[in-house]
Amino acid sequence: MKKTLLLTTLAVSTLMTGCGQTIPYINTNTEEECITINKNLLKIDKFTETVEKTSAFHLEEAAVALENPKITSSNNKRQMLRDAAQKKANLEAEHQKLGCETLTK
C-alpha cells in the first residue's frame, strides 16, 4: 500500500511539473537594464552638451579631461558629436526594444 501511494505521488508530481521539461528563462532584469540605459543616455546628453559648448580650438585639450572613452576616441569636434549621436541612437533602440518607459529630462 505504501509503495503504491509513493509511486502514485511520484507520478503525479512528475506530470504536474511538465514531465521533466524546463521552464524557459525569462529575463527579469529589464528594469535594471532600463535604469542603466537611462544613465548612459544622460551621460551622452551631458557629453554632447559639453562638446557643443566648447570651441573646436579648446576641445582637443578638453578631450583629455572628458571621461567618456566609451562614447568616442576622437578629439575632433564633428567626429565626437557624430560618435555620440550614433551611440545615443543605439541606446535608444535598445531602450525601445526592452520596452522601457520613455526618458524625460
Secondary structure, DSSP 8 states (H G I E B T S, - for coil): -HHHHHHHHHHHHHHHTTTT---------HHHHHHHHHHHHHHHHHHHHHHHHS-HHHHHHHHHH---TTT-----HHHHHHHHHHHHHHHHHHHHHHT------
